[in-house]
Amino acid sequence: MATGGTPPEAPGPGTPLAARRSRWIGQQYADITKLREHAARHDRSSARAQQRVARINTRIEKLRHQATLLREKGQRILGEIPEIEQQIKQHERDIAASTNSRQSAGTSGQPHTVGMTSDVTSLHYRIRKLQQKVVDKQQKSRHLELRAAQKTQKTAELKVKVDRYTEVARLEEQEANAYRQRADRLQAASESDVSSHLTATATPPPPTSPSDERPRLP
């Protein structure tokens, strides 16, 4: 690629040197277009990397939002446990009250009931169900927290990709600017050469002799 150098001396029109100079100027224009093509290719690569950065950033924000929703849902589930524990305590108090009433009835001379009544066993069953419900909610909350942590980890991995593509876009943009600057400098030099070439190859009008002049009328 001819990117500079000293052009041939300005020759007269129609000479081999003039043809060579014309080809040299044409080669300069070919070099300019090639440089601008390289700049356009690097611009396209930079734009593609920036597009990937934008898409990955959108995905990162989506994952962050989903992780936040999962954590909030897990916290809401954990917030329901104290109410269930209060119900368990209430059932335990009811069991204790029922047991005390039976014991007091047995000491007052009434016939002693063997074993527990259905009311007491029903309360025990409800307590077990509520305890199981507490464990299920804790497990669900931990599962949601795990999913949120996985999404957070995914955002960290995507952030590494964002940094890499951002660097690629920056380097490609630098290359494009370098090619454009070379093309601009070469174009400025070519325009100056073309101007001088046209001036040198311009054919001057043939001089007129005195015999060719028309006689003046008296």
VODOBA-945104 format. One line per field, with one value per atom (N, C-alpha, C, O, CB): x, y, z. Coordinates in steps of 0.001 Angstrom, whole numbers. Glycine has a CB too. Layout:
BEGIN
x <- [X;...]
y <- [Y;...]
z <- [Z;...]
This chain:
BEGIN
x <- [850;0;882;1708;-960;705;1503;866;-184;1630;1479;900;1651;1444;865;2483;3216;4330;4255;3768;5340;6473;6439;5502;6490;7470;7586;7006;7455;9057;6023;5432;6431;7358;4129;6241;7133;7049;6068;6796;8112;8136;6991;6574;9479;6507;5385;5836;6659;4812;5320;5748;4786;3787;5873;5097;4193;3058;3147;4927;1990;834;1161;1905;-347;579;706;2011;2263;514;2864;4151;4025;3087;5240;4928;4889;4996;4413;6006;5730;5843;4512;4180;6893;3744;2415;1505;735;1791;1584;768;1161;307;908;2479;2927;2457;2068;4453;2492;2021;528;55;2336;-213;-1653;-1952;-2849;-2321;-1179;-1375;-1009;-1661;-537;37;438;-664;-924;1740;-1308;-2410;-3605;-4261;-2836;-3877;-4954;-4701;-5631;-5155;-3438;-3089;-3288;-3670;-1649;-3033;-3282;-4755;-5107;-2805;-5623;-7054;-7468;-8317;-7867;-6871;-7164;-6723;-7417;-6474;-5578;-5113;-6054;-6307;-3698;-6562;-7483;-8747;-9193;-7843;-9321;-10545;-10295;-11158;-11112;-9105;-8783;-8661;-9136;-7482;-8030;-7917;-9289;-9551;-7032;-10147;-11490;-12302;-13162;-12236;-12023;-12693;-12264;-13092;-12381;-10950;-10463;-11084;-11470;-8919;-11178;-11790;-13242;-13703;-11698;-13974;-15379;-15515;-16435;-16043;-14589;-14639;-14414;-15107;-13587;-13446;-13204;-14365;-14696;-11896;-14986;-16171;-17297;-17994;-16646;-17460;-18509;-18213;-19117;-18642;-16951;-16585;-16803;-17259;-15121;-16477;-16693;-18184;-18596;-16070;-18983;-20428;-21025;-21921;-21131;-20514;-21017;-20668;-21494;-20439;-19460;-19078;-19917;-20320;-17582;-20181;-21024;-22452;-23109;-21023;-22933;-24269;-24329;-25299;-24664;-23289;-23249;-23198;-23840;-22052;-22432;-22370;-23755;-24159;-21382;-24481;-25821;-26760;-27528;-26409;-26698;-27587;-27232;-28120;-27518;-25944;-25537;-25902;-26319;-24024;-25747;-26139;-27636;-28059;-25774;-28430;-29876;-30156;-30996;-30618;-29450;-29640;-29193;-29818;-28880;-28110;-27637;-28698;-28984;-26320;-29276;-30303;-31533;-32166;-30709;-31865;-33001;-32724;-33596;-33301;-31523;-31169;-31133;-31548;-29826;-30638;-30628;-32049;-32338;-29888;-32922;-34320;-34948;-35649;-35136;-34698;-35261;-34707;-35441;-34979;-33410;-32817;-33434;-33679;-31297;-33683;-34309;-35722;-36122;-34345;-36478;-37837;-37811;-38643;-38549;-36844;-36767;-36431;-36998;-35728;-35502;-35152;-36340;-36597;-33931;-37048;-38216;-39286;-39925;-38796;-39479;-40458;-40035;-40863;-40633;-38731;-38242;-38421;-38757;-36794;-38198;-38391;-39863;-40191;-37852;-40754;-42181;-42592;-43400;-43023;-42025;-42351;-41834;-42529;-41754;-40622;-40102;-40914;-41038;-38643;-41475;-42293;-43588;-44210;-42603;-44010;-45235;-44989;-45944;-45834;-43735;-43433;-43791;-44360;-41964;-43492;-43853;-45339;-45709;-43460;-46181;-47620;-47959;-48781;-48439;-47324;-47571;-47056;-47687;-46903;-45911;-45375;-46296;-46412;-43973;-46943;-47914;-49094;-49600;-48418;-49522;-50611;-50174;-50949;-51060;-48913;-48405;-48406;-48818;-46978;-47951;-47943;-49356;-49588;-47259;-50287;-51673;-52210;-52893;-52557;-51903;-52343;-51682;-52323;-52036;-50426;-49750;-50394;-50510;-48265;-50812;-51505;-52858;-53286;-51697;-53512;-54806;-54631;-55453;-55504;-53551;-53281;-53001;-53498;-52091;-52181;-51873;-53125;-53307;-50823;-53977;-55209;-56123;-56727;-55946;-56214;-57060;-56505;-57260;-57197;-55187;-54570;-54773;-55050;-53076;-54641;-54834;-56268;-56531;-54435;-57194;-58606;-58933;-59725;-59519;-58346;-58596;-57985;-58557;-58041;-56770;-56132;-56914;-57067;-54694;-57405;-58190;-59501;-59998;-58458;-60065;-61316;-61057;-61909;-61941;-59886;-59569;-59342;-59683;-58344;-58791;-58548;-59808;-59844;-57478;-60831;-62062;-63043;-64173;-62723;-62648;-63510;-64223;-64900;-64500;-64102;-64745;-63935;-62743;-64889;-64550;-63799;-62688;-62905;-64743;-61508;-60342;-60415;-60661;-59040;-60196;-60258;-58916;-57870;-60634;-58952;-57719;-57219;-57991;-57932;-55935;-55352;-55800;-56349;-55710;-55549;-55887;-57201;-57590;-54762;-57854;-59115;-58840;-57718;-60014;-59885;-59747;-59410;-58752;-61029;-59856;-59523;-58011;-57421;-60267;-57403;-55963;-55193;-54261;-55526;-55579;-54885;-55059;-54150;-55394;-56245;-56453;-55517;-54985;-57914;-55317;-54395;-52954;-52199;-54493;-52580;-51237;-51058;-50018;-50987;-52097;-52014;-51872;-51091;-53263;-52626;-52526;-51138;-50595;-53597;-50573;-49226;-48224;-47375;-48810;-48320;-47401;-47558;-46571;-47632;-48786;-49006;-48412;-47812;-50503;-48582;-48030;-46499;-45844;-48559;-45938;-44482;-43946;-42921;-44045;-44680;-44285;-44397;-43571;-45135;-45408;-45583;-44424;-43967;-46906;-43956;-42810;-41570;-40848;-42536;-41339;-40160;-40271;-39283;-40006;-41469;-41656;-41382;-40767;-43087;-41838;-41607;-40131;-39613;-42435;-39454;-38017;-37274;-36364;-37464;-37679;-37043;-37304;-36403;-37538;-38525;-38861;-38085;-37618;-40367;-37950;-37206;-35737;-35126;-37339;-35174;-33765;-33597;-32601;-33254;-34580;-34503;-34553;-33819;-35650;-35414;-35490;-34198;-33744;-36680;-33615;-32346;-31233;-30367;-31959;-31266;-30281;-30447;-29454;-30408;-31664;-31902;-31447;-30877;-33387;-31698;-31255;-29736;-29172;-31801;-29067;-27606;-27054;-26041;-27072;-27714;-27276;-27408;-26534;-28087;-28498;-28669;-27645;-27149;-30093;-27332;-26304;-24941;-24173;-26230;-24650;-23396;-23359;-22311;-23199;-24490;-24560;-24302;-23656;-25927;-24796;-24534;-23040;-22512;-25344;-22362;-20914;-20177;-19240;-20371;-20596;-19960;-20222;-19330;-20467;-21442;-21765;-21017;-20675;-23273;-20761;-20022;-18608;-18063;-19972;-18008;-16685;-16760;-15868;-16146;-17816;-18000;-18180;-17648;-19205;-18929;-19125;-17785;-17527;-20063;-16935;-15621;-14792;-14109;-14864;-14855;-14071;-14566;-13763;-14129;-15878;-16418;-16230;-16057;-17900;-16265;-16012;-14587;-14353;-16254;-13641;-12254;-12100;-11370;-11321;-12781;-12725;-13266;-12671;-13523;-14398;-14981;-14033;-13919;-16320;-13356;-12427;-11249;-10853;-11913;-10691;-9549;-9959;-9222;-8940;-11122;-11581;-11839;-11563;-12862;-12359;-12586;-11265;-11167;-13402;-10256;-8938;-8362;-7808;-7977;-8487;-7993;-8724;-8106;-8147;-10051;-10825;-10375;-10234;-12337;-10153;-9702;-8312;-8033;-9685;-7447;-6108;-6174;-5482;-5233;-6999;-7137;-7763;-7365;-7988;-8742;-9358;-8360;-8339;-10556;-7538;-6543;-5522;-5124;-5828;-5097;-4179;-4835;-4207;-3716;-6122;-6828;-6987;-6864;-8202;-7258;-7413;-6093;-6071;-7920;-4991;-3697;-3345;-2853;-2589;-3599;-3292;-4194;-3760;-3425;-5442;-6350;-5931;-5997;-7791;-5502;-5041;-3828;-3727;-4698;-2898;-1720;-2116;-1554;-683;-3069;-3498;-4186;-3965;-4434;-5005;-5685;-4682;-4853;-6685;-3632;-2594;-1868;-1558;-1590;-1593;-919;-1797;-1310;-518;-3079;-3992;-4072;-4095;-5395;-4114;-4183;-2949;-3052;-4333;-1777;-553;-474;46;684;-992;-974;-1865;-1488;-1429;-3049;-3944;-3355;-3527;-5314;-2674;-2064;-945;-780;-1520;-164;974;538;1173;1929;-555;-986;-1977;-2409;-1593;-2332;-3272;-2578;-1476;-3794;-3197;-2608;-2835;-3983;-3219;-1773;-1987;-2494;-2200;-666;-3219;-3712;-2543;-1608;-4751;-2576;-1461;-1330;-2325;-1665;-90;92;-354;-246;1589;-839;-1313;-209;397;-2617;43;1059;425;-797;1702;1246;675;-31;-960;1767;403;-256;-1639;-2474;575;-1877;-3196;-4219;-5417;-3109;-3757;-4694;-5488;-4945;-3958;-6751;-7602;-7274;-7078;-9102;-7216;-6917;-8031;-9215;-6693;-7602;-8558;-9231;-8577;-7880;-10465;-11227;-10983;-10913;-12739;-10850;-10628;-11877;-11894;-10232]
y <- [-1189;0;1235;1424;8;2047;3281;4327;4870;3791;4616;5563;6866;7651;4967;7126;8381;8334;7591;8679;9102;9148;10402;11196;7925;10568;11759;11461;10525;12220;12226;11963;12304;13083;12773;11714;12055;13519;14202;11216;13986;15380;15663;14802;15723;16871;17253;17285;18128;18630;16384;16350;17117;17667;14915;17140;17737;16790;15603;18120;17279;16443;15411;15683;17298;14199;13161;12425;11639;13736;12625;11949;10710;10632;12898;9741;8563;8931;8261;7607;9980;10413;10906;10707;11509;11558;12018;10841;10874;12911;9790;8600;7932;7481;7605;7877;7271;8085;7521;7143;9386;10235;10056;10052;11714;9908;9694;8378;8298;9718;7329;6039;6141;5541;4940;6904;7072;7759;7371;7876;8762;9447;8500;8489;10719;7696;6724;5703;5292;6021;5285;4351;4979;4296;3883;6271;6942;6901;6649;8382;7153;7089;5673;5492;7564;4665;3282;3010;2315;2301;3553;3383;4063;3542;3940;5216;5947;5131;4974;7329;4614;3819;2562;2136;3443;1960;763;1095;347;125;2208;2620;2896;2526;3866;3537;3817;2518;2409;4813;1556;259;-415;-947;-662;-382;-944;-209;-835;-863;1113;1886;1483;1359;3398;1274;874;-508;-756;891;-1410;-2748;-2696;-3366;-3657;-1899;-1771;-1062;-1393;-1011;-93;546;-464;-450;1692;-1339;-2358;-3306;-3663;-3154;-3714;-4594;-3898;-4518;-5044;-2612;-1861;-1751;-1921;-458;-1467;-1358;-2699;-2750;-855;-3780;-5102;-5413;-5959;-6189;-5071;-5302;-4443;-4904;-5004;-3193;-2330;-2860;-2739;-902;-3448;-4040;-5212;-5363;-4504;-6033;-7140;-6639;-7207;-8034;-5572;-4992;-4538;-4782;-3805;-3872;-3387;-4543;-4477;-2538;-5597;-6742;-7452;-7847;-7733;-7614;-8292;-7451;-7988;-8581;-6135;-5264;-5382;-5394;-3795;-5470;-5659;-6976;-7043;-5621;-8013;-9312;-9285;-9910;-10394;-8563;-8452;-7791;-8259;-7648;-6704;-6014;-6894;-6859;-4701;-7682;-8598;-9643;-9930;-9290;-10209;-11195;-10585;-11215;-11821;-9363;-8691;-8475;-8669;-7340;-8071;-7861;-9174;-9214;-7252;-10251;-11543;-12013;-12570;-12586;-11791;-12181;-11392;-11939;-11970;-10107;-9288;-9776;-9841;-7812;-10118;-10634;-11945;-12165;-10844;-12819;-14093;-13886;-14546;-15002;-12961;-12706;-12100;-12460;-11771;-11190;-10596;-11647;-11633;-9464;-12548;-13619;-14529;-14939;-14440;-14845;-15657;-14980;-15636;-15985;-13667;-12933;-12897;-12987;-11511;-12765;-12786;-14141;-14219;-12457;-15209;-16546;-16712;-17264;-17642;-16238;-16319;-15465;-15795;-15888;-14355;-13498;-14149;-13688;-12224;-15214;-15919;-16912;-17377;-16638;-17253;-18275;-17834;-18643;-18634;-16589;-16210;-16380;-16771;-14773;-16085;-16260;-17740;-18080;-15689;-18609;-20042;-20506;-21333;-20852;-19975;-20362;-19908;-20590;-19775;-18771;-18333;-19308;-19592;-16911;-19811;-20797;-22083;-22699;-21117;-22471;-23670;-23461;-24350;-24015;-22303;-22023;-22012;-22477;-20681;-21484;-21466;-22884;-23191;-20665;-23752;-25148;-25842;-26654;-25908;-25548;-26138;-25684;-26473;-25773;-24430;-23947;-24644;-24982;-22418;-24846;-25540;-26978;-27492;-25522;-27631;-29004;-29027;-29879;-29608;-28055;-28001;-27734;-28318;-26920;-26861;-26560;-27782;-28070;-25383;-28496;-29693;-30767;-31455;-30241;-30913;-31910;-31553;-32432;-32039;-30295;-29856;-30048;-30415;-28400;-29798;-29963;-31431;-31738;-29402;-32330;-33744;-34212;-35017;-34562;-33656;-34052;-33536;-34240;-33540;-32320;-31767;-32511;-32678;-30279;-32961;-33724;-35081;-35600;-33908;-35653;-36947;-36832;-37760;-37548;-35754;-35585;-35196;-35340;-34543;-34715;-34292;-35435;-35208;-33176;-36639;-37784;-38275;-39301;-37456;-37568;-38027;-39179;-39295;-36871;-40018;-41136;-40646;-39738;-42066;-41238;-40818;-41381;-42570;-41275;-40504;-40919;-41510;-40893;-39730;-42695;-43353;-42739;-42583;-44881;-42393;-41856;-40428;-39757;-42730;-39981;-38612;-38613;-39602;-37986;-37498;-37356;-36985;-36643;-36291;-37063;-36714;-35242;-34875;-37049;-34395;-32972;-32767;-31973;-32156;-33480;-33333;-33894;-33258;-34037;-35080;-35655;-34793;-34671;-37069;-34196;-33290;-32091;-31647;-32813;-31566;-30436;-30852;-30098;-29858;-32047;-32543;-32657;-32297;-33919;-33165;-33314;-31953;-31798;-34047;-30979;-29634;-29040;-28364;-28709;-29297;-28783;-29385;-28677;-29082;-30703;-31353;-30793;-30585;-32867;-30555;-29995;-28592;-28240;-29961;-27796;-26441;-26468;-25665;-25631;-27410;-27534;-27939;-27440;-28557;-28864;-29243;-28062;-27903;-30403;-27243;-26060;-25079;-24467;-25377;-24934;-24059;-24563;-23796;-23965;-25876;-26454;-26287;-25980;-27960;-26487;-26340;-24907;-24683;-26750;-23947;-22551;-22192;-21440;-21623;-22724;-22474;-23074;-22459;-23048;-24287;-24921;-24139;-23968;-26356;-23669;-22897;-21587;-21167;-22618;-20947;-19692;-19925;-19133;-19052;-21015;-21315;-21634;-21257;-22499;-22329;-22638;-21359;-21227;-23584;-20426;-19153;-18358;-17702;-18329;-18421;-17723;-18338;-17625;-17777;-19663;-20323;-19883;-19593;-21852;-19828;-19374;-17927;-17578;-19510;-17098;-15706;-15623;-14824;-14894;-16455;-16454;-16938;-16425;-17337;-17914;-18395;-17308;-17149;-19627;-16566;-15472;-14366;-13759;-14899;-14108;-13107;-13551;-12744;-12858;-14849;-15367;-15247;-14958;-16822;-15467;-15335;-13894;-13658;-15802;-12940;-11533;-11217;-10437;-10594;-11820;-11594;-12152;-11528;-12241;-13330;-13907;-13046;-12848;-15338;-12535;-11689;-10362;-9789;-11438;-9872;-8617;-8765;-7816;-8179;-9950;-10194;-10089;-9520;-11587;-10633;-10524;-9071;-8648;-11355;-8316;-6899;-6173;-5397;-6229;-6419;-5768;-6163;-5325;-6133;-7436;-7893;-7255;-6781;-9421;-7241;-6651;-5134;-4549;-6992;-4503;-3066;-2749;-1784;-2532;-3577;-3384;-3636;-2913;-4316;-4653;-4927;-3741;-3327;-6204;-3191;-2041;-842;-123;-1656;-632;503;331;1278;657;-876;-1123;-1025;-473;-2507;-1556;-1478;-28;360;-2316;752;2163;2907;3775;2828;2575;3182;2824;3686;2735;1562;1152;1891;2341;-359;2016;2728;4188;4717;2662;4831;6225;6348;7306;6816;5370;5411;5290;6018;4289;4378;4224;5467;5879;2984;6065;7277;8423;9168;7685;8570;9642;9440;10403;9722;8195;7929;8246;8813;6464;7867;8160;9658;10140;7484;10405;11858;12514;13407;12468;12061;12643;12321;13178;12130;11095;10714;11432;11792;9209;11642;12360;13813;14367;12282;14431;15814;15918;16841;16362;14950;14966;14694;15293;13926;13804;13479;14659;14919;12276;15367;16523;17589;18247;17113;17745;18700;18238;19045;18899;16922;16386;16489;16799;14933;16232;16326;17749;17996;15821;18691;20085;20487;21158;20985;20063;20405;19654;20181;20094;18415;17629;18271;18360;16186;18714;19362;20674;21024;19617;21387;22649;22397;23139;23425;21311;21036;20476;20740;20066;19695;19048;19873;19476;17717;21023;21853;22367;22910;23047;22207;22620;24110;24552;21810;24894;26339;26600;25815;27139;27639;27962;28341;29001;29121;27934;28252;29751;30464;27558;30215;31683;32089;31319;32101;33274;33827;34673;35510;34686;34449;35237;36495;36573;34399;37477;38714;38487;39223;39751;37456;37228;36650;36743;36308;36039;35460;36480;36198;34362;37659;38655;39212;39427;39779;39434;40016;41491;42215;39840;41927;43361;44236;43907;43665;45332;46280;47040;47423;47245;47249;48035;49500;49948;47721;50276;51733;52386;53597;52414]
z <- [0;0;0;893;1223;-978;-1054;-186;-530;-2511;926;1875;1915;2840;3245;990;1005;-4;-982;2394;215;-698;-1535;-1458;-1593;-2333;-3172;-4538;-5200;-3292;-4981;-6300;-7390;-7170;-6495;-8579;-9703;-10059;-9765;-10927;-10705;-11128;-12090;-12865;-11782;-12018;-12875;-14329;-14688;-12453;-15190;-16582;-17467;-17004;-17066;-18710;-19663;-19974;-19660;-20930;-20582;-20865;-21932;-22874;-21303;-21766;-22769;-22751;-23665;-24084;-21766;-21687;-20809;-20015;-21138;-20918;-20026;-18560;-17708;-20377;-18257;-16866;-16335;-15167;-16731;-17220;-16807;-16517;-15557;-17884;-17343;-17100;-15788;-15025;-18261;-15538;-14285;-13086;-12063;-14268;-13207;-12103;-11884;-10747;-12381;-12981;-12853;-12152;-11313;-14226;-12509;-11837;-10364;-9509;-12514;-10077;-8689;-7883;-6744;-8605;-8448;-7760;-7591;-6549;-8547;-8648;-8530;-7438;-6744;-9837;-7275;-6216;-4846;-3895;-6375;-4742;-3471;-3098;-1945;-3533;-4096;-3806;-3417;-2544;-5015;-4064;-3685;-2252;-1510;-4646;-1863;-489;502;1588;-335;123;1008;1243;2380;408;158;314;1130;1898;-1049;966;1744;3226;4080;1238;3520;4920;5532;6677;5037;4776;5301;5446;6320;4372;4594;4751;6055;6794;3547;6328;7594;8785;9772;7664;8689;9783;9978;11113;9500;8876;8981;9607;10385;7604;9260;9853;11372;12138;9195;11781;13219;13915;15054;13474;13245;13815;14014;15029;12914;13025;13147;14307;15063;11834;14452;15566;16904;17864;15439;16966;18204;18523;19671;18094;17499;17726;18158;19001;16453;17570;17953;19406;20138;17025;19825;21223;22167;23234;21429;21776;22602;22677;23711;22054;21578;21588;22568;23312;20172;22559;23508;24941;25825;23227;25176;26523;26974;28111;26561;26067;26430;26751;27710;25294;25951;26198;27501;28256;25030;27763;28992;30212;31238;28976;30100;31220;31505;32661;30915;30435;30628;31338;32235;29275;30931;31577;33029;33886;30822;33311;34694;35572;36675;34755;35072;35864;36065;37120;35184;35043;35178;36257;37077;33831;36264;37279;38672;39645;36955;38765;40074;40585;41766;39984;39679;40079;40530;41541;38915;39782;40168;41505;42322;39092;41733;43011;44164;45239;42981;43932;44976;45286;46449;44549;44234;44446;45231;46111;43095;44907;45620;47088;47959;44973;47367;48759;49521;50670;48838;48880;49538;49804;50856;48682;48862;49062;50210;51023;47771;50274;51378;52726;53712;51168;52776;54023;54427;55610;53886;53429;53760;54328;55253;52519;53762;54276;55702;56555;53363;55962;57330;58288;59468;57367;57780;58637;59079;60036;57928;58402;58800;59918;60540;57611;60193;61197;62618;63352;61135;63060;64442;64750;65857;64695;63771;64011;64221;65072;62827;63443;63614;64971;65627;62479;65391;66694;67825;68843;66889;67652;68656;68736;69821;68331;67585;67591;68304;69036;66143;68072;68750;70261;71006;68257;70717;72157;72729;73845;72436;71962;72429;72579;73556;71462;71609;71713;72890;73558;70420;73160;74314;75615;76553;74309;75686;76879;77039;78142;76809;75890;75960;76435;77193;74588;75985;76429;77921;78657;75654;78350;79787;80610;81678;80071;80120;80852;80914;81947;80198;79785;79777;80692;81380;78361;80703;81573;83042;83858;81263;83382;84760;85205;86350;84914;84295;84660;84912;85804;83554;84155;84371;85688;86423;83210;85958;87215;88408;89406;87273;88310;89415;89577;90691;89193;88447;88526;89173;89893;87117;88918;89524;91017;91752;88867;91488;92921;93671;94893;93150;93006;93679;93855;94287;92904;93538;93770;92542;92610;94796;91371;90155;89571;89855;89131;88773;88194;87267;86464;87428;87374;86603;85180;84978;87300;84208;82814;82414;82616;81893;81852;81454;80146;79200;81302;80089;78870;78610;79483;77694;77377;76982;76221;75601;76122;76288;75574;74117;73743;76250;73318;71901;71716;70742;71147;72641;72532;72657;71924;73617;73580;73783;72593;72101;75078;72131;70976;69731;68910;70702;69607;68470;68549;67532;68421;69758;69910;69613;68998;71329;70051;69727;68209;67657;70402;67559;66096;65415;64476;65556;65894;65314;65539;64666;65917;66712;66985;66021;65480;68432;65802;64873;63463;62757;64868;63064;61735;61631;60616;61410;62683;62661;62682;62018;63856;63459;63468;62090;61625;64524;61453;60108;59154;58256;59612;59347;58519;58700;57735;58850;59932;60196;59469;58833;61708;59576;58914;57396;56729;59281;56856;55400;54953;53910;54994;55741;55375;55479;54653;56263;56487;56588;55398;54842;57901;55016;53865;52581;51760;53712;52409;51212;51171;50112;51159;52323;52384;52046;51328;53776;52568;52248;50766;50149;53100;50203;48772;47931;46952;48365;48313;47600;47759;46821;48104;48941;49167;48308;47801;50668;48150;47297;45846;45179;47408;45350;43983;43798;42764;43627;44793;44709;44674;43928;45890;45486;45484;44138;43664;46623;43528;42211;41153;40301;41794;41213;40251;40489;39540;40339;41745;42053;41525;41002;43574;41670;41134;39617;39039;41550;38981;37528;37098;36077;37013;37861;37523;37631;36839;38450;38605;38730;37517;37019;40026;37037;35851;34620;33795;35611;34499;33352;33420;32386;33282;34627;34766;34209;33646;36245;34362;33772;32251;31622;34188;31663;30216;29788;28761;29771;30575;30253;30212;29292;31282;31199;31224;30001;29412;32517;29624;28478;27181;26378;28368;26975;25748;25716;24646;25609;26880;26934;26485;25757;28354;26930;26512;25009;24331;27308;24491;23047;22264;21270;22698;22712;22018;22032;21039;22658;23159;23254;22298;21618;24696;22246;21364;19891;19074;21652;19560;18165;17756;16621;17970;18667;18356;18159;17292;19472;18952;18762;17395;16712;19872;16992;15683;14571;13607;15503;14707;13680;13572;12469;14000;14713;14673;14039;13318;16090;14316;13723;12200;11489;14303;11703;10246;9617;8528;9915;10298;9760;9688;8707;10608;10715;10697;9578;8922;12046;9356;8246;6904;6010;8273;6779;5526;5322;4196;5513;6388;6257;5849;5002;7581;6459;6087;4637;3904;7023;4234;2857;1869;775;2681;2249;1349;1198;101;1865;2284;2190;1269;460;3585;1404;523;-924;-1841;988;-1137;-2498;-3164;-4347;-2486;-2428;-3009;-3439;-4466;-2007;-2632;-3026;-4282;-5158;-1886;-4372;-5556;-6791;-7878;-5326;-6631;-7782;-8281;-9487;-7414;-7345;-7753;-8558;-9584;-6531;-8073;-8802;-10127;-11110;-7947;-10158;-11389;-12453;-13621;-11112;-12032;-12993;-13502;-14669;-12357;-12640;-13070;-14075;-15043;-11860;-13820;-14702;-16047;-17069;-14034;-16051;-17293;-18089;-19172;-16987;-17544;-18301;-19571;-19488;-17427;-20725;-22011;-22210;-22251;-23200;-22333;-22524;-23945;-24846;-22258;-24161;-25511;-26421;-25968;-25458;-27700;-28623;-28831;-28956;-29985;-28866;-29050;-30449;-31403;-28823;-30544;-31836;-32457;-31787;-31646;-33727;-34458;-35023;-35153;-35603;-35359;-35924;-37254;-37589;-36109;-38040;-39336;-39184;-40084;-40193;-38007;-37789;-37338;-37323;-36780;-36972;-36509;-37694;-38778;-35763;-37468;-38515;-38698;-37722;-38168;-39927;-40129;-39595;-39652;-41616;-39091;-38559;-39686;-40657;-37596;-39572;-40552;-40312;-39168;-40476;-41422;-41239;-40679;-40455;-42584]
